Amino acid sequence: MTAIRHLYFHIPFCPKLCPYCSFYVEVGAGNKTRDFLDAMLREVDDAAQRYALRPETIYFGGGTPSSLLTAQLEYLLGGLRARLDLSALREWTLEANPATVRADKARVLRDLGVSRISLGVQSWDDALLKVLGRVHTAAEAERTFELLREAGFPAINVDLMFAVPGQSAAQWRATIEKTIALKPDHISSYCLTYEEDTEFFRKLTGGQFRQDDERDAQLFETVMDTLTAAGFAHYEISNYARPGFESAHNRAYWLGADYLGFGPGAFSNVGLSRWENIRDTAGYMRRMLAGESVAGFREQLTPRMRAGEVAAFRIRMSEGVPRAALAGWADAIADFEAHGLLEAVGANVRLTRRGKLLADSVAEAFVETGAPA
């Protein structure tokens, strides 16, 4: 029986749909949440019949997992604790919106074993938070951060976003400096991307927003230089951590470990098999509680496809990729090195500073697609 050591739980409910978000979410939960939680626990029960679930990391994403009521979180997390062997668990992360966390909820999460909170701040500027459609204010985010510290979480990540429409270089620097002053353990800093089927994408194609690659590169260099100078290790292109606080769950993804995803829209990857659950909460619950498959998409990878995907993730990490693992892409590697985008570090190759500015283009060279199974 295959051992699975990394579990992801997708909670699709959100207080509000952000105009840039392309994840599978729905606004509110209404009176169907208990059935949803039962369906998710049933999915765990079913997975335990096929795999040896010995999690080292658990990650609750979404959506907004912290939008669940405290009693609902107790029911779900308590149900997982009753079902899973957590003796090897090293990290349990839950994504949180600052507007949805209060002291009692924080205490319950910590008591039930959550060890890491990823706080979706995005900006410390209220005007930019309105542009992003966030439901919290900067002051509320700061209060929530302090509340989480008081609750005793061993690790707190702060999510930030740059290249927001109307954002100035001064606003971005102020957000970075404010974040450093709070002394989080980890910072994720993402460049806004315009995903299809979002309000921001429609505004971009309609001419209301515009992209500026040169400006975005300058903002990226600002966060990279400022955070590394403040003692954060730039261990992945969008992630910075104080020593010992790197995300173990995300590192497992990037290094190619098997993982299972639970909930609507969640992905799983075991060996060369990948599947995604249906992106329909009502359909997910109906199928799951009826004992039917909830997979909406399946894909069988070739060894080269999987190796290329892992290389695409690992090239974004500070340690890079063993050159031996890239033998099938020798010409591309030589070309990137000739153009100053990759450099040798011992037996590995990694992005140069210039390469970090073009990380997506470098990673794309390793990705190959196949037909759905």
N, C-alpha and C positions, 0 to 999 in steps of 0.2 A: 504493500500500500504506500503510495507516494506521500511523503511528509510535506506539508505546506506550512511555512513559517511566517508568512506575511499576509495579513487580512485587511481588506478595505471595505468599508460600509458607506454606501451612498444614501444620505438623507436628503431627499429632493426638495424639502419644503423651505421656502424663503418668505420673509415678511414682505418683500417687494422684489420685483424683477429688475436687476441692474441693467442699464441700457447697453452695456458692453459685453454681457455675459452670454456665452454660448453653451454652457453646461446644461444638462437636463435638470430643470427645476420647475416647480410650480408654486404659485403664491398661496400661502396658507396651507393648513392641514385639515381644518374643519373637524368633523366627527369621525373621520375614517382613520385617524392615527393609530388607534389600538389595533385595528385589523392590519394595518401596515406593519406594525411592530411584530405582530404574530407571524405575518408572512416572512419577515426577515429572519426571525428565529427558526421558522420552519426550514428556510433555505440553509441555515447553518446545520440543522439536524440532518438534512439530506446530504450536505457536503461531507459530514462526518461519516456517512456510510461509504463514501468513495475514497476519502483521503484521511491521512493521519494529521489532524489539526493540532499543531504544537507551536502556536504563534510566538514569535520573538518580537514582532511589531504588529500593532493594530492602528488603523487610521480611520477616523470618522470625517468624511468630507461631504460636500454637497454642492449646491444647497447650503443650508445653514443648520448644522446639527444642533447648535445651541438654541435654536428656536423651539425645540421640543420643550414641553413643560418639565419641571423638575421630576414630577411623578412618572412621566413617560420615560425620562432618561433612567430613572431608577429601575423601571420595569425592563427596559432593553438591556442596559448594562448588567443588571442583576441576572437576567436570563443568559447572557453570554458567560458570565462568571460561573453559572451553574453548569454550563455545557462544555466549556473549554478548559483544557489543562493550561493554566497560565504560569506554570512554574518556571518557564524559560523566557517569560515576557520581559523585554528590556525597555520598550517604549510604547506608550499608548497616547496617541495624538487625537485631539478633537478640535476642529475648526470652529471659531466663534466670531460672531458679530458683536461689537461692543454694546449694541442696543438690546441684546438678548441675554445678558449675563447679570445676575444679581448674586449677593453673598451666599444665599442658601443654595442656589444652583451650583456655584463654584465649590462649595464644601462637599456637596453630594458627589460631584464629578471626581474630586480628589479622593474622597473616601472609597469610591468604587474602583479606583485604580488608574484613572487618567493621570498621566505624568507629564504631559506636554500639551500646551494650548497654542494654537496658531490663530492669532488675533488679526482679523481683517480690518486694519486701520486705513490703509491706502494713502491717506494724506492727513496732515495736521492743519490743513487750511479749509475752513468751512465753505468757502466759495467753490473750491474744487470738489469737495465732497458732494455738493449739490449737483455739479456737472456730472459726477459719476453716479448720481442717483442713490447714494448711500442713505441709510435711515438713521445714522448716528451723527453726532457732532464731534468736533475735536476734543472738547472738554469731556464729553461722555466717554470717549475712547481712553483718555488719560485716567479717568476715574476707574474704568474697567481694568486697565492694566494694573493699577495699584491694588485693586480688589483681588486680582488673580495672584499677585505676589503675597498678599496677606493670607490667602487660602493655602499657600505652601506648595504651589506647583513647582517641581524641580526645573522645568524648562519652559520658557515662553518665547514664541516666535512672533515677530511683527511683520505683517505683509504690507509692502508699499508698492505704489504704482507711479511710473513716470511716463512722460509724453502724453499727459492728459490734455485735451483741448483747452487752450488758454493758459496753460501752466508756464510760468517763467522760470528761468534758471535760478533766480533768487528764492522763489517759492520752493523749488525742489531742494535747494541746499538747506533751507530752513527746516524742511521736513526731515531730512537726514540728520541734521544736528539735534533736533528735538528728540528723535528716536534714540540716538546715541546717549543723550542725557538721561533717558529713562533706564538705561543699562539692561536691555533685553539680552537673552542668551543667543538669539538667532534672528537674522533679518533676511527676509525674502524680498527682492526688488525686481519687479517685472515691468517690462516695457509694454504699454497698452498695445494690443493688437486688435485690428478691426476684423472680427469674424462675421462671416455671412449669416444672414437671418438674425441680425441684431440691429437695434435702433442706431447705434453708432455707425455701423456699416452703411446703412441707408443714408445717414447724414454725410458720410464720406463720399459716397458715389453721387450724392445730390449737390456736392460742392459746399455744404455748410462747414465741414471739417476738412482739413488737409494734413497730409503727412510731410514731415521734414526729416529725412534720414540723417542729415548732418547735425541738426539740433538734437535728435534722439541719441546719436553717438556721443555728443558732448555731455548730455545728461547721464548716460551710462558711465562715461569716464569719471564724472563727478562722484557718483556713488561708489564706484570701484575704488578710487583713490582715497576718498574720505573715510570709508569704512575700514579699509586695510590699515590706514594710518591710525585708526582708533583701536586697533587690535583684533579686528575680525578677520578670520581666514576666508579668503574668497575661494571656497572649495568646489563650487559649481557655478556656472555662468550667471545664475540668478540668485545664488544663495551664499550667505555669509554667516559664520558662526564663531563664537568664542571657543577656545580649545576644549574639545570633548563634547560639544553640543551640536555636532552635525546631525541632520535628520537621518536616523537609522533606517526608517521606512523608505524614504526616497532613495537613499543610497542602494537599498536592496533592488528597487526598480532599475536604477541606472546600471547596476552591475549584472542584471539579467536573471535575478532570482525568480522562481515561480511565485505566483500570488493568486489569491482568490478574491473576487469582488462580489459583494452582496448588495441587493437593492436594484431598483430600476436604473438602467443606464450604466451599471457598473461593469467594468472589464475584468476578465480573468486571463491569466496566461500560465499554462502548465506544459512544460516541455515545448513542443512545436505546435501546440494547440492554443488558439485564442478565441474567446467569445465575448459577446456583449449582451447583457440582459436587455429586454425590451425597454424602450424609453417611453413608458406609459405606466404610471403608478397604479391606476385602477386595473389595468390588464395584468400587471405584475402580481397584484394581490389576488386577483381572481384565479390566475393560473397556479400560483404557488399554493394557495389554500385548497385547490382542487387536485393537487399532486401532479400537475403538468409541468413541462419544461418552460422556463422563463427566458431561455436564450433566444435572442432575436437575430443574432448574426454570429456565424462561426467562420473561422479561417484556419487553414492548415498551412503552416509556414514551412519553408525549406530551411535546412541548416544554414545556408548562406544568407537568407533573408533575416533569420534571427541573429546571426553573427553581425550583420550589418546594422540592425537596430541597436544592439548592445554597443557597438562601436560608436554609433551616432550619439548615444547618451554619454558614453564614457569620455568621448573627445571633449565634452563640455565640462568635465571635471578637472580639478587642478592637477591630479596625478597623471591624467592622460590615459593612453591605451598602449598596451604592449605592442611593439612593432610586429612581433610574430603573429598577433591576432589580425593584422591588417595585410597579410600577404596577398590576399585576393584583390586588394586595392592599391597595389604598389605604385602604379602610375599616378593615381590621384594623389597619394601621399607625397611623391616626389615633386609633383606640380605645386602642391600647397607649400612645401618646404622652400621651393625655388622662389615663390612669391612672398615668403616671409610670414605665412599664416600658421605654420606648424614648426616646432623645434624639437630636437631630440633631448631627452632627459634620461640618462642611463639607457635602459632597454625600452623605454616608453617614448611616445611622441605626444606632445600636447600643444594646445593653442598658445601662440605668442600674444603679446598685448594687442597687436593689430588683428590677429586671428580672432580674439574675443569679440571684436567689433563686428565680425562677419561669421560668428559661430553657427548661425542657422544655415548659411550657405555651405560651410564646411561639412556640417552634419548631414545635409541632404545628399552628399556624394555617396554615402554608405547605405542609403535607404532604397530598398527595392520592394515593389508591391506585387501581390499575387491575387488570384481570384478567390472570392469567398468559397468556403467549403459547403 
